[in-house]
Protein backbone atom coordinates (compact mmCIF):
# COMPACT_ATOMS: atom_id res chain seq x y z
CA UNK A 1 0.00 0.00 0.00
CA UNK A 2 1.35 3.40 -0.94
CA UNK A 3 1.97 5.59 2.13
CA UNK A 4 -0.27 8.56 1.30
CA UNK A 5 -3.10 6.19 0.33
CA UNK A 6 -2.67 4.40 3.67
CA UNK A 7 -2.79 7.67 5.58
CA UNK A 8 -5.96 8.71 3.78
CA UNK A 9 -7.78 5.36 4.00
CA UNK A 10 -6.99 4.24 7.56
CA UNK A 11 -10.13 4.27 9.70
CA UNK A 12 -11.02 3.19 13.21
CA UNK A 13 -12.32 -0.38 12.98
CA UNK A 14 -14.46 -1.69 15.84
CA UNK A 15 -15.92 -4.87 14.34
CA UNK A 16 -13.75 -7.94 13.94
CA UNK A 17 -14.18 -11.51 12.80
CA UNK A 18 -13.58 -13.22 16.14
CA UNK A 19 -13.03 -16.58 14.43
CA UNK A 20 -9.82 -15.29 12.82
CA UNK A 21 -6.61 -14.44 14.64
CA UNK A 22 -3.74 -12.19 13.68
CA UNK A 23 -0.64 -14.41 13.44
CA UNK A 24 2.12 -13.60 15.92
CA UNK A 25 4.55 -12.81 13.09
CA UNK A 26 2.16 -10.13 11.80
CA UNK A 27 1.80 -8.64 15.28
CA UNK A 28 5.58 -8.52 15.47
CA UNK A 29 5.76 -6.82 12.04
CA UNK A 30 3.27 -4.22 13.23
CA UNK A 31 5.22 -3.51 16.42
CA UNK A 32 8.52 -3.43 14.59
CA UNK A 33 7.15 -0.87 12.12
CA UNK A 34 5.76 1.24 14.97
CA UNK A 35 9.21 1.24 16.57
CA UNK A 36 10.59 3.25 13.66
CA UNK A 37 8.62 6.37 14.57
CA UNK A 38 10.37 9.52 15.74
CA UNK A 39 10.86 10.31 19.41
CA UNK A 40 12.27 13.28 21.29
CA UNK A 41 16.07 12.97 21.39
CA UNK A 42 15.62 9.52 19.84
CA UNK A 43 14.92 8.08 23.31
CA UNK A 44 12.42 5.52 21.93
CA UNK A 45 10.68 5.15 25.30
CA UNK A 46 7.83 2.99 24.02
CA UNK A 47 7.08 -0.56 25.05
CA UNK A 48 4.17 -2.73 23.98
CA UNK A 49 2.00 -5.15 25.93
CA UNK A 50 0.10 -7.57 23.70
CA UNK A 51 -3.12 -9.03 25.10
CA UNK A 52 -4.59 -12.06 23.29
CA UNK A 53 -6.50 -13.73 26.12
CA UNK A 54 -10.24 -13.35 25.40
CA UNK A 55 -11.16 -12.84 29.06
CA UNK A 56 -8.59 -10.08 29.44
CA UNK A 57 -9.77 -8.46 26.22
CA UNK A 58 -13.36 -8.51 27.49
CA UNK A 59 -12.29 -7.12 30.88
CA UNK A 60 -10.71 -4.03 29.31
CA UNK A 61 -14.20 -2.52 29.21
CA UNK A 62 -14.25 -2.33 33.00
CA UNK A 63 -11.04 -0.27 32.88
CA UNK A 64 -11.67 1.87 29.80
CA UNK A 65 -15.39 1.96 28.92
CA UNK A 66 -14.85 2.81 25.24
CA UNK A 67 -13.16 -0.55 24.61
CA UNK A 68 -16.33 -2.68 24.77
CA UNK A 69 -15.68 -3.99 21.24
CA UNK A 70 -12.24 -5.35 22.27
CA UNK A 71 -13.93 -8.58 23.36
CA UNK A 72 -14.11 -9.60 19.68
CA UNK A 73 -10.61 -8.48 18.76
CA UNK A 74 -7.80 -10.87 17.95
CA UNK A 75 -5.60 -8.92 20.32
CA UNK A 76 -5.05 -5.52 21.88
CA UNK A 77 -1.78 -3.67 22.06
CA UNK A 78 -1.25 -1.50 25.10
CA UNK A 79 1.24 1.17 24.01
CA UNK A 80 3.24 2.46 26.96
CA UNK A 81 5.98 5.05 27.42
CA UNK A 82 8.75 4.68 29.95
CA UNK A 83 8.64 7.99 31.83
CA UNK A 84 12.17 7.47 33.15
CA UNK A 85 13.60 6.92 29.66
CA UNK A 86 11.60 9.57 27.80
CA UNK A 87 13.12 12.97 27.16
CA UNK A 88 12.01 14.96 30.18
CA UNK A 89 12.97 17.74 32.55
CA UNK A 90 12.55 17.66 36.32
CA UNK A 91 14.40 20.65 37.72
CA UNK A 92 13.73 24.12 39.06
CA UNK A 93 10.51 25.42 37.51
CA UNK A 94 10.51 22.98 34.62
CA UNK A 95 8.54 19.75 34.88
CA UNK A 96 7.66 18.17 31.56
CA UNK A 97 7.98 14.97 29.59
CA UNK A 98 7.66 13.84 25.99
CA UNK A 99 6.39 10.42 27.12
CA UNK A 100 2.82 11.00 25.93
CA UNK A 101 3.92 12.50 22.62
CA UNK A 102 6.37 9.71 21.84
CA UNK A 103 3.90 7.03 22.87
CA UNK A 104 1.18 8.58 20.72
CA UNK A 105 3.46 8.58 17.71
CA UNK A 106 4.21 4.89 18.32
CA UNK A 107 0.48 4.20 18.66
CA UNK A 108 -0.17 5.85 15.30
CA UNK A 109 2.54 3.62 13.85
CA UNK A 110 0.65 0.58 15.18
CA UNK A 111 -2.56 1.81 13.54
CA UNK A 112 -0.90 2.48 10.18
CA UNK A 113 1.07 -0.78 10.11
CA UNK A 114 -2.04 -2.80 11.00
CA UNK A 115 -3.94 -1.09 8.18
CA UNK A 116 -1.09 -1.71 5.73
CA UNK A 117 -1.26 -5.45 6.53
CA UNK A 118 -5.04 -5.54 6.07
CA UNK A 119 -6.08 -5.56 9.72
CA UNK A 120 -8.50 -3.29 11.51
CA UNK A 121 -7.55 -1.37 14.64
CA UNK A 122 -8.86 1.43 16.82
CA UNK A 123 -7.09 3.90 19.11
CA UNK A 124 -8.62 3.96 22.59
CA UNK A 125 -7.02 6.45 24.92
CA UNK A 126 -5.46 5.75 28.29
CA UNK A 127 -3.24 8.77 28.99
CA UNK A 128 -3.89 11.40 30.18
CA UNK A 129 -6.74 9.83 32.23
CA UNK A 130 -5.23 9.04 35.67
CA UNK A 131 -7.84 6.48 36.73
CA UNK A 132 -7.51 4.48 33.51
CA UNK A 133 -3.70 4.60 33.72
CA UNK A 134 -3.76 3.42 37.33
CA UNK A 135 -6.29 0.64 36.69
CA UNK A 136 -4.39 -0.64 33.64
CA UNK A 137 -1.16 -0.70 35.63
CA UNK A 138 -2.86 -2.59 38.45
CA UNK A 139 -4.80 -5.09 36.31
CA UNK A 140 -1.94 -5.89 33.93
CA UNK A 141 1.05 -5.56 36.29
CA UNK A 142 2.42 -2.62 34.31
CA UNK A 143 5.35 -1.05 36.22
CA UNK A 144 4.86 2.43 37.69
CA UNK A 145 7.33 4.10 35.31
CA UNK A 146 5.45 2.68 32.29
CA UNK A 147 2.67 5.11 31.36
CA UNK A 148 -0.12 3.48 29.31
CA UNK A 149 -0.82 5.78 26.38
CA UNK A 150 -3.31 3.80 24.31
CA UNK A 151 -5.23 0.56 24.09
CA UNK A 152 -5.41 -0.59 20.47
CA UNK A 153 -7.76 -3.51 19.78
CA UNK A 154 -6.92 -5.19 16.45
CA UNK A 155 -8.40 -7.91 14.32
CA UNK A 156 -9.59 -9.05 10.94
CA UNK A 157 -12.16 -6.41 9.99
CA UNK A 158 -15.77 -7.28 9.15
CA UNK A 159 -16.68 -3.69 8.38
CA UNK A 160 -15.52 -1.22 5.77
CA UNK A 161 -16.17 2.26 7.12
CA UNK A 162 -17.21 4.95 4.69
CA UNK A 163 -14.31 7.11 3.61
CA UNK A 164 -14.79 10.83 4.24
CA UNK A 165 -14.98 13.03 1.16
CA UNK A 166 -12.18 15.30 2.27
CA UNK A 167 -10.40 15.97 5.54
CA UNK A 168 -7.96 18.50 4.16
CA UNK A 169 -9.16 22.06 4.70
CA UNK A 170 -6.88 24.69 3.17
CA UNK A 171 -8.41 27.35 5.43
CA UNK A 172 -6.73 25.59 8.37
CA UNK A 173 -3.29 26.05 6.82
CA UNK A 174 -1.46 29.29 7.59
CA UNK A 175 1.57 30.47 5.65
CA UNK A 176 4.27 32.56 7.32
CA UNK A 177 1.86 34.11 9.85
CA UNK A 178 -1.52 33.35 11.37
N, C-alpha and C positions, 0 to 999 in steps of 0.2 A: 504494500500500500504506500503510495506517495505521501510524504509527510504533511503537506498542506491539506490534502484530501482527508487524511486522518484527523487532523486538527478540526476541520470543518464538519466531519461526519460523526465524531465521537459523541455519544449521548449517554445519559444515566440510564442504565438498564436495571430494572427491579424484578423482572420475571425470568426465571431460569428453569431449564429442564432438569428437574432433580433426579432423573434417572441417568444422567450423564455427568461424568466427573472430568475436571481439568487434570490432565496427567502432571505428575510432579515435575517432569522435565520442562513442561510449558510454564508452570509456576516459577520455576527457577529462571527461565528465560525472561519472564516478566520482571522479576526482582533484579536480575542482572541489568536489564535495560534501565530500570528506574535508578539504579546506582550510578548511572552516568550523568545524572543531572548536576547542575551547578550548586555550589554551597559557599557560604561566606568563608573566605580564606581557605577554601578547599578542605574544610574540616570533615566533610562527609559524616555528619553525626547520626545519620539514620540507621535504624535497625528495623527488621520486619518480623512480626510474629504471625505465622500462618495457622489458621484454625480450620480444620477439616471435620472435626467431630460434630455430628448433627445436633446433639444435645447442646453443645457449647454454642453452635451457631444460633439455635433457637433461643438460648438464654441471653444472647446479646440484647434482645428487646427490653429486658428488665434493666439493663444498664443504660442503653441509648435507645429511647423509644422510637426513633425514626429508622431503626434497623429491623423492623418486623419481617420484612421480606427475606432477610438473611437465612431464615430457616430452610429455604429451598435452594440456597446457593451451594455450589461445589465447595467453596472455601471462602474465608474472609481473611484479608491481610490487614493486620493492625500495624500502621506505620507509626513508628516512634522516633523521637529525637533524643539523643543523649545530651542532657543539659550541661553536663560537665565537659563534654567534648566540643560542643557547638561554640562558635565564635561568640563571645560574650564579654561583658564588662561588669565588674562588681567592685567598684571603688569610688570613694568620695561621693559625689552627687550623681554618679552614673550607674544605673542598674538596668541593663538590657541584655537581650539574647536574640540570636538569629535562629534559635531552635525551631520555632514554629514556622518561620519562613522556609528554612531548609527542608523540614519535614513535609511541608505542603508541596514544595517542588518535587520531592521524591514521590509523594502521593499522586501527583499529576502524571509523573512518569509511569506509575503502575497503571493508571487509567488508560493512558495512550498505548502502552505496550499490550495490555489486554485486548484493546480494540484492534490493534494491528494483527493480533493472532486470531481474531474472530470471536473473542469472548466478550461477554457483557459484564460491566462493573458499575458501581455507584459509590461516590464519595459520601460518607456519612461522618460528620464532624465529631471530634472528641475535644481537642483543644479549641478554644480556650475555656471550656466549661469545667470548672473545678470538680464538681460532683461526678461527672462522667469520667474524668481522668482518674480520680481517686478510686471509683468503683471498678474501672478496668484494671488498674494496678492491683487491687485487692483480689478480684475474681480470677485473674490470669497470672498472678505472681510476677507482675512486671516490676522491676526494681524502681526505687524512688527517683533515681536520676534519669530514668527513661520516661519521657513525656509522650503519652499517646496523642497523636495528631489527628489521625483519621482511622475509621473502620471502613474497609472497602470489600463488601461482598462481591464475589465474582462467580460466574458460571456460564453455561452454554445458554445463550439467549433464546427465549421463545417469543420475544416481541421485537418489533422493528419500529422504534419511535419515529414519528413524523419529523422530518428535518425542517428547521426554521427557514423561512425565505431568505432572511439576511440578518446577521448579527453585527455587521460592520456598519457603523454610523459615522460618516465623515464629520458631522457636527461635534463629535466627541473628541476629535483630534485637533490639537492646537499646535501651531507652528511658531517657534521662536518666542512667543509670549502668549499669555492666556487671553 
